[in-house]
Amino acid sequence: MSLTHFDAAGQAHMVDVSDKPVTSRVAVAEGAVRMASETLALVQAGSAKKGDVLGVARLAGIMGAKQTAALIPLCHPLPITKVTLDLTPDATLPGVRIRAEVKTTGQTGVEMEALTAVTVAGLTVYDMLKAADKNMVIEGIRVILKDGGKSGRYEAEK
């Protein structure tokens, strides 16, 4: 398998997608922020000192998806048509599960945008709660679905 972000001399370059067809594309990523039960209780009660943790993290994730090309050097700027973020408190973790779905109609996929959305949302949860819990862990960030384009559909194993 060859890596597309390197030329014949081994130098990094942006992949030329100009000959690829424009297709509908979607990517879904997930991750979680594990925290103490007491910290999760602050989130659920809406009593974190910095405010609405889930609402702010949702907006941050959306903004992160839209800025992916500015953050990841070889990503193409894409016309994102949809970004949704679900942040779900989970007492069994304990913590917050994060799921992002990103859509576009373009010449390359949106996996990096979905991963960035989850990551930025997780970092925002951490930032808003770090005064209460410095032991939080951001974990399990991965693509769970990708569809569209030449390589077709991918679904992660459960």
Secondary structure by P-SEA (a helix, b strand, c coil): cccccccccccccccccccccbbbbbbbbbbbbbbcaaaaaaaaacccccccaaaaaaaaaaaaaaaccccccccccccccbbbbbbbbbccccbbbbbbbbbbbcccccaaaaaaaaaaaaaaaaaaccccccccccccccccbbbbcccccccccc
